[in-house]
Amino acid sequence: MSTTLRRPAIRVKSHWFKPGDAKSPAEQASAMAFIVWRVARQMLERMRGAGFEIEPGAAYFAFLREVLVFLAALTDRIAAARLAPGDRIEFTTAFVRHLARTLQDNEDELLGAPPPENPSHADSFIDLVNELMQHYAEFGAAPDAAEDAGFEPGFAFLRYLGHRLEATLPEKDKRWVVDQVMAVEAPESVAIVQGAMRDLYDTSPRRARRTTLSGN
């Protein structure tokens, strides 16, 4: 297994065009869902570039769902540190629904919709979020977490993602995934999400900042 391949940076806009305008939790959630979707896709492509076999089709979406749930749990923890309880609930609910709709649109297009008697791809994703949010909630922050990050996931938080991803990969890749996720992929993605949340909730009138996202 080769180490990760570095690529030119992609710029993700994470600051409102009119920073002085107050945005509702639902509006902030829509912006964050767009960013998180791109972050998850880029993590998947970086893993492919590092030699992990993530085949198009069901395996692709199994991997993507796990990364999206991890980033949703992270975003919710940051929201909990930054927002009033009611706003956090509104934000996270809208945020997860946005992700679920985007995921469903992509899965339906590429894999086809499930049979009518089965849950939709969106409903299955929301069920997975509800299940795994409880697991991620058991993991604390890193001991040396930066105060302005909102939430800095600790060792167990990142390691759990690596173990969840093992089941989505072929046997030859399972032994490498935890190290790759913890050393490279998760920290980079976490930093982008943290920066995006800071920017979206920064209403100071200044030139828009952009958060860096590695990828093609």
C-alpha positions in Angstrom: 0.0 0.0 0.0 1.4 3.4 -1.0 1.2 6.5 1.1 -1.3 9.2 0.2 -0.7 11.2 -3.0 -0.8 15.0 -2.5 -2.7 17.0 -5.0 -3.2 20.7 -5.9 -5.5 22.5 -3.4 -9.1 23.1 -4.3 -10.7 26.2 -2.9 -14.1 25.8 -1.1 -16.0 29.0 -0.5 -17.0 29.0 3.2 -17.8 32.7 3.8 -21.1 34.5 3.0 -21.0 37.1 0.2 -22.7 39.6 2.5 -21.2 38.7 5.9 -23.2 41.3 7.8 -26.5 39.6 7.0 -27.8 37.2 9.7 -28.5 33.7 8.4 -30.9 31.2 9.9 -29.7 27.9 11.1 -31.4 26.2 8.1 -29.5 28.5 5.7 -26.2 27.8 7.4 -27.0 24.1 7.3 -27.6 24.2 3.5 -24.1 25.9 3.0 -22.4 23.4 5.3 -24.1 20.4 3.7 -22.7 21.5 0.3 -19.2 21.8 1.8 -19.3 18.5 3.7 -20.5 16.7 0.6 -17.4 17.9 -1.3 -15.1 17.1 1.6 -16.4 13.5 1.7 -16.1 13.1 -2.0 -12.5 14.4 -1.9 -11.6 12.1 1.0 -12.8 9.1 -1.1 -10.8 10.2 -4.1 -7.7 10.7 -2.0 -8.0 7.2 -0.7 -8.3 5.9 -4.2 -5.2 7.9 -5.1 -3.4 6.3 -2.2 -4.1 2.9 -3.6 -7.3 1.8 -1.8 -9.7 -0.1 -4.0 -13.1 1.6 -3.8 -15.0 0.3 -6.7 -17.8 2.3 -8.4 -21.2 1.1 -7.3 -22.4 -0.1 -4.0 -18.9 -0.1 -2.4 -18.4 3.5 -3.4 -21.6 4.6 -1.6 -21.0 2.4 1.4 -17.7 4.2 1.9 -19.2 7.6 1.2 -22.0 7.1 3.7 -19.6 6.3 6.5 -17.5 9.4 5.8 -20.6 11.6 5.6 -21.9 10.3 9.0 -18.5 11.0 10.5 -18.5 14.5 9.2 -22.1 15.0 10.3 -21.2 13.9 13.8 -18.2 16.3 13.8 -20.3 19.2 12.4 -23.0 18.6 15.1 -20.4 18.7 17.9 -19.1 22.0 16.5 -22.6 23.3 16.3 -23.2 22.3 19.9 -20.2 24.4 21.0 -21.3 27.4 18.9 -25.1 27.5 18.9 -28.0 27.7 21.4 -29.6 24.3 21.9 -32.7 25.2 19.8 -30.6 26.5 16.9 -28.3 23.5 17.1 -31.3 21.1 16.6 -32.6 23.2 13.7 -29.2 23.4 12.1 -28.3 19.7 12.5 -31.8 18.5 11.3 -31.7 20.6 8.2 -28.0 19.7 7.6 -28.6 15.9 7.7 -31.6 16.2 5.5 -29.7 18.2 2.9 -27.0 15.5 2.9 -29.6 12.7 2.7 -31.2 14.4 -0.4 -27.9 14.8 -2.2 -26.9 11.2 -1.4 -30.2 9.9 -2.6 -30.0 11.9 -5.9 -26.6 10.4 -6.6 -27.5 6.8 -5.5 -30.8 6.8 -7.4 -29.0 8.0 -10.6 -26.1 5.6 -10.4 -27.6 2.5 -8.7 -31.3 3.0 -9.1 -34.0 3.6 -6.5 -34.7 0.8 -4.0 -37.9 -1.3 -4.5 -41.0 0.5 -3.2 -41.3 -1.8 -0.2 -37.8 -0.8 1.0 -36.6 2.5 2.6 -35.3 5.2 0.2 -31.6 5.8 0.1 -32.2 9.1 2.0 -34.2 7.3 4.8 -31.5 4.6 5.1 -28.9 7.3 5.5 -30.9 9.1 8.1 -31.3 5.8 10.0 -27.5 5.3 9.9 -26.9 8.9 11.1 -29.3 8.4 14.1 -27.6 5.1 15.0 -24.0 6.2 14.7 -24.4 9.7 16.2 -25.0 7.9 19.5 -21.7 6.1 19.0 -19.7 9.2 18.1 -21.3 11.0 21.0 -19.4 8.7 23.4 -16.0 10.0 22.1 -14.5 13.1 23.6 -12.4 15.9 22.3 -8.6 15.8 21.9 -6.8 16.8 25.1 -5.0 19.7 23.3 -8.0 20.9 21.3 -7.8 24.4 20.0 -10.4 26.6 21.6 -11.6 28.2 18.4 -12.1 24.9 16.6 -15.5 24.4 18.3 -14.7 20.7 18.7 -11.5 18.8 18.1 -12.2 15.1 17.8 -10.0 12.8 19.9 -8.2 9.6 19.1 -11.2 7.3 19.5 -13.4 9.6 17.4 -11.0 9.2 14.4 -10.2 5.6 15.0 -13.9 4.7 15.0 -14.2 6.1 11.4 -11.3 3.9 10.4 -12.8 0.8 11.8 -16.2 1.6 10.2 -14.5 2.0 6.8 -12.8 -1.4 7.1 -16.1 -3.2 6.3 -16.4 -1.2 3.0 -13.0 -2.2 1.6 -11.6 -5.4 0.2 -9.6 -7.7 2.5 -6.2 -6.5 1.1 -6.9 -2.9 2.2 -8.4 -3.5 5.6 -5.1 -3.6 7.5 -4.1 -0.1 6.2 -7.2 1.9 6.4 -7.2 2.9 10.1 -3.6 4.3 9.9 -4.4 6.2 6.6 -7.6 7.7 8.0 -6.1 8.7 11.4 -2.8 10.0 10.0 -3.9 11.8 6.9 -7.5 11.8 5.7 -9.5 12.5 8.8 -7.3 15.4 10.1 -7.4 17.1 6.8 -11.1 16.8 6.4 -11.7 17.9 10.1 -9.6 21.0 9.6 -11.7 22.0 6.5 -15.0 21.5 8.3 -13.8 23.4 11.4 -12.6 26.3 9.2 -15.9 26.3 7.2 -18.0 26.5 10.4 -15.8 29.4 11.7 -16.2 31.3 8.5 -20.0 30.7 8.1 -20.6 32.1 11.6 -18.2 35.0 11.2 -20.3 38.1 10.4 -17.4 40.5 10.5 -17.2 42.7 7.3 -14.0 41.6 5.7 -12.7 39.9 2.6 -14.1 36.4 2.2 -11.8 33.6 3.3 -11.7 30.3 1.5 -11.0 27.0 3.1 -8.6 24.7 1.4 -9.7 21.2 0.2 -7.2 18.8 -1.3 -8.2 16.9 -4.3 -8.0 16.7 -8.1 
